[in-house]
Amino acid sequence: MKDDTAQKPDSNSGVTRRDFMKISGIGVAVPLVLGPKLVEAAGEEVAVHGPGKVAVTLDVNGRKLTAQLEPRVTLLDALRDNFNLTGAKRVCDRGACGACTVLMDGKTVYACAVLAIDAQNTKITTIEGLAQGDALTPVMEAFVEHDAQQCGFCTPGFIVATTHFLASHPSPTMEDIRRGLSGNYCRCGTYNGIRAVALATKGRVS
């Protein structure tokens, strides 16, 4: 007996089950994002990137760095895996611990929480860009003098955060320091040493 139901279009979509199976079979082999490069959102045209790699250019530590990246790649992964800037550490990878802290246009951000493609047209500074040549900054020297690190995973993020904080607060109190560095965590618990660093270097960071 002939199955006529296979030819009946769905009342909502106008697509038969046979057509749907054909479309589904194609979808397995062909990416679904085949539409226009521009879509309208909130009354404006928005460029659609991906799902393949696209050229991404970043301004990092005063240098233009370009790589072919998928739009989903984070700034942290781009820095570490594509540009060999491994100072920022991947620890929580959830934008919570601060180990991947970098500066973007003069503000601290978690590099794991920013897409590399969205970081274009900004000025990014990593811990590698803080020092001048082989000379340590006052904050870096103080981390050594005050024994403010143990395992070292949080140290680069704390140095970037501390440098930025002291540039904005040249004469902080201990409470200011506690609040100002609260976005960075140290699982080894060297907070007293880190706060001593901030006190010892206040007024020396511009």
Contacts in CASP RR format, 6 or more apart in sequence:
PFRMAT RR
TARGET T0000
AUTHOR 0000-0000-0000
METHOD contacts of the structure
MODEL  1
MKDDTAQKPDSNSGVTRRDFMKISGIGVAVPLVLGPKLVEAAGEEVAVHG
PGKVAVTLDVNGRKLTAQLEPRVTLLDALRDNFNLTGAKRVCDRGACGAC
TVLMDGKTVYACAVLAIDAQNTKITTIEGLAQGDALTPVMEAFVEHDAQQ
CGFCTPGFIVATTHFLASHPSPTMEDIRRGLSGNYCRCGTYNGIRAVALA
TKGRVS
5 17 0 8 1.000
6 16 0 8 1.000
6 17 0 8 1.000
6 18 0 8 1.000
7 16 0 8 1.000
7 18 0 8 1.000
8 16 0 8 1.000
9 15 0 8 1.000
9 16 0 8 1.000
10 16 0 8 1.000
10 17 0 8 1.000
15 23 0 8 1.000
31 51 0 8 1.000
33 48 0 8 1.000
33 50 0 8 1.000
33 51 0 8 1.000
35 48 0 8 1.000
36 48 0 8 1.000
37 47 0 8 1.000
37 48 0 8 1.000
38 45 0 8 1.000
38 46 0 8 1.000
38 47 0 8 1.000
38 48 0 8 1.000
39 45 0 8 1.000
39 46 0 8 1.000
39 48 0 8 1.000
40 46 0 8 1.000
49 71 0 8 1.000
49 117 0 8 1.000
50 70 0 8 1.000
50 71 0 8 1.000
51 70 0 8 1.000
51 71 0 8 1.000
52 70 0 8 1.000
52 71 0 8 1.000
53 68 0 8 1.000
53 69 0 8 1.000
53 70 0 8 1.000
54 68 0 8 1.000
54 69 0 8 1.000
54 70 0 8 1.000
54 71 0 8 1.000
54 117 0 8 1.000
55 66 0 8 1.000
55 67 0 8 1.000
55 68 0 8 1.000
56 66 0 8 1.000
56 67 0 8 1.000
56 68 0 8 1.000
56 69 0 8 1.000
56 73 0 8 1.000
56 78 0 8 1.000
56 116 0 8 1.000
56 117 0 8 1.000
56 120 0 8 1.000
57 64 0 8 1.000
57 65 0 8 1.000
57 66 0 8 1.000
57 120 0 8 1.000
58 64 0 8 1.000
58 65 0 8 1.000
58 66 0 8 1.000
58 75 0 8 1.000
58 78 0 8 1.000
58 83 0 8 1.000
58 116 0 8 1.000
58 119 0 8 1.000
58 120 0 8 1.000
58 124 0 8 1.000
59 65 0 8 1.000
59 121 0 8 1.000
59 122 0 8 1.000
59 123 0 8 1.000
59 124 0 8 1.000
60 79 0 8 1.000
60 83 0 8 1.000
60 85 0 8 1.000
60 124 0 8 1.000
60 125 0 8 1.000
60 126 0 8 1.000
61 85 0 8 1.000
61 124 0 8 1.000
61 125 0 8 1.000
61 126 0 8 1.000
61 128 0 8 1.000
61 129 0 8 1.000
62 123 0 8 1.000
65 82 0 8 1.000
65 83 0 8 1.000
67 78 0 8 1.000
67 82 0 8 1.000
67 83 0 8 1.000
69 78 0 8 1.000
69 82 0 8 1.000
69 116 0 8 1.000
69 117 0 8 1.000
71 115 0 8 1.000
71 117 0 8 1.000
72 115 0 8 1.000
73 115 0 8 1.000
73 116 0 8 1.000
73 117 0 8 1.000
74 111 0 8 1.000
74 112 0 8 1.000
74 113 0 8 1.000
74 114 0 8 1.000
74 115 0 8 1.000
74 116 0 8 1.000
75 102 0 8 1.000
75 109 0 8 1.000
75 111 0 8 1.000
75 112 0 8 1.000
75 114 0 8 1.000
75 115 0 8 1.000
75 116 0 8 1.000
75 119 0 8 1.000
75 124 0 8 1.000
76 88 0 8 1.000
76 90 0 8 1.000
76 93 0 8 1.000
76 100 0 8 1.000
76 110 0 8 1.000
76 111 0 8 1.000
76 112 0 8 1.000
76 114 0 8 1.000
77 90 0 8 1.000
77 116 0 8 1.000
78 116 0 8 1.000
79 85 0 8 1.000
79 86 0 8 1.000
79 87 0 8 1.000
79 88 0 8 1.000
79 102 0 8 1.000
79 111 0 8 1.000
79 126 0 8 1.000
80 86 0 8 1.000
80 87 0 8 1.000
80 88 0 8 1.000
80 90 0 8 1.000
85 126 0 8 1.000
85 128 0 8 1.000
87 126 0 8 1.000
87 127 0 8 1.000
87 128 0 8 1.000
87 156 0 8 1.000
88 99 0 8 1.000
88 100 0 8 1.000
88 101 0 8 1.000
88 102 0 8 1.000
88 111 0 8 1.000
88 126 0 8 1.000
88 127 0 8 1.000
88 156 0 8 1.000
88 157 0 8 1.000
89 99 0 8 1.000
89 100 0 8 1.000
89 153 0 8 1.000
89 154 0 8 1.000
89 156 0 8 1.000
89 157 0 8 1.000
90 99 0 8 1.000
90 100 0 8 1.000
90 112 0 8 1.000
91 97 0 8 1.000
91 98 0 8 1.000
91 99 0 8 1.000
91 100 0 8 1.000
91 153 0 8 1.000
91 154 0 8 1.000
92 98 0 8 1.000
92 99 0 8 1.000
92 112 0 8 1.000
93 112 0 8 1.000
94 112 0 8 1.000
95 110 0 8 1.000
95 112 0 8 1.000
95 113 0 8 1.000
96 110 0 8 1.000
96 185 0 8 1.000
97 154 0 8 1.000
97 184 0 8 1.000
97 185 0 8 1.000
98 110 0 8 1.000
98 154 0 8 1.000
98 157 0 8 1.000
98 161 0 8 1.000
98 183 0 8 1.000
98 184 0 8 1.000
98 185 0 8 1.000
99 153 0 8 1.000
99 154 0 8 1.000
99 156 0 8 1.000
99 157 0 8 1.000
99 184 0 8 1.000
99 185 0 8 1.000
100 110 0 8 1.000
100 111 0 8 1.000
100 112 0 8 1.000
100 157 0 8 1.000
101 108 0 8 1.000
101 109 0 8 1.000
101 110 0 8 1.000
101 111 0 8 1.000
101 156 0 8 1.000
101 157 0 8 1.000
101 158 0 8 1.000
101 160 0 8 1.000
101 161 0 8 1.000
101 184 0 8 1.000
102 108 0 8 1.000
102 109 0 8 1.000
102 111 0 8 1.000
102 124 0 8 1.000
102 125 0 8 1.000
102 126 0 8 1.000
102 127 0 8 1.000
102 160 0 8 1.000
103 109 0 8 1.000
103 124 0 8 1.000
103 125 0 8 1.000
103 126 0 8 1.000
103 160 0 8 1.000
103 164 0 8 1.000
104 114 0 8 1.000
104 119 0 8 1.000
104 122 0 8 1.000
104 123 0 8 1.000
104 124 0 8 1.000
105 122 0 8 1.000
105 123 0 8 1.000
106 123 0 8 1.000
106 125 0 8 1.000
106 164 0 8 1.000
107 164 0 8 1.000
108 160 0 8 1.000
108 161 0 8 1.000
108 164 0 8 1.000
125 160 0 8 1.000
126 160 0 8 1.000
127 156 0 8 1.000
127 157 0 8 1.000
127 159 0 8 1.000
127 160 0 8 1.000
130 137 0 8 1.000
130 139 0 8 1.000
130 140 0 8 1.000
130 159 0 8 1.000
130 160 0 8 1.000
130 163 0 8 1.000
131 137 0 8 1.000
131 140 0 8 1.000
136 144 0 8 1.000
137 159 0 8 1.000
137 163 0 8 1.000
137 205 0 8 1.000
138 201 0 8 1.000
138 204 0 8 1.000
138 205 0 8 1.000
139 159 0 8 1.000
139 162 0 8 1.000
139 163 0 8 1.000
139 166 0 8 1.000
139 197 0 8 1.000
139 201 0 8 1.000
139 205 0 8 1.000
140 159 0 8 1.000
142 148 0 8 1.000
142 196 0 8 1.000
142 197 0 8 1.000
142 200 0 8 1.000
142 201 0 8 1.000
143 149 0 8 1.000
143 155 0 8 1.000
143 158 0 8 1.000
143 159 0 8 1.000
143 194 0 8 1.000
143 197 0 8 1.000
145 200 0 8 1.000
146 193 0 8 1.000
146 194 0 8 1.000
146 196 0 8 1.000
146 197 0 8 1.000
146 200 0 8 1.000
147 190 0 8 1.000
147 193 0 8 1.000
148 155 0 8 1.000
148 158 0 8 1.000
148 190 0 8 1.000
148 193 0 8 1.000
148 194 0 8 1.000
148 196 0 8 1.000
148 197 0 8 1.000
149 155 0 8 1.000
149 188 0 8 1.000
149 190 0 8 1.000
150 186 0 8 1.000
150 188 0 8 1.000
150 189 0 8 1.000
150 190 0 8 1.000
151 187 0 8 1.000
151 188 0 8 1.000
152 188 0 8 1.000
153 187 0 8 1.000
154 184 0 8 1.000
154 185 0 8 1.000
154 186 0 8 1.000
154 187 0 8 1.000
154 188 0 8 1.000
157 184 0 8 1.000
158 181 0 8 1.000
158 184 0 8 1.000
158 186 0 8 1.000
158 194 0 8 1.000
161 180 0 8 1.000
161 181 0 8 1.000
161 183 0 8 1.000
161 184 0 8 1.000
162 181 0 8 1.000
162 194 0 8 1.000
162 197 0 8 1.000
162 198 0 8 1.000
162 201 0 8 1.000
163 205 0 8 1.000
165 172 0 8 1.000
165 177 0 8 1.000
165 180 0 8 1.000
165 181 0 8 1.000
165 198 0 8 1.000
166 172 0 8 1.000
166 198 0 8 1.000
166 201 0 8 1.000
166 202 0 8 1.000
166 203 0 8 1.000
166 204 0 8 1.000
166 205 0 8 1.000
167 205 0 8 1.000
167 206 0 8 1.000
169 176 0 8 1.000
169 180 0 8 1.000
169 202 0 8 1.000
170 202 0 8 1.000
170 203 0 8 1.000
170 205 0 8 1.000
171 202 0 8 1.000
171 203 0 8 1.000
172 180 0 8 1.000
172 198 0 8 1.000
172 202 0 8 1.000
174 195 0 8 1.000
174 199 0 8 1.000
177 195 0 8 1.000
177 198 0 8 1.000
177 199 0 8 1.000
178 195 0 8 1.000
181 194 0 8 1.000
181 195 0 8 1.000
181 198 0 8 1.000
186 194 0 8 1.000
END
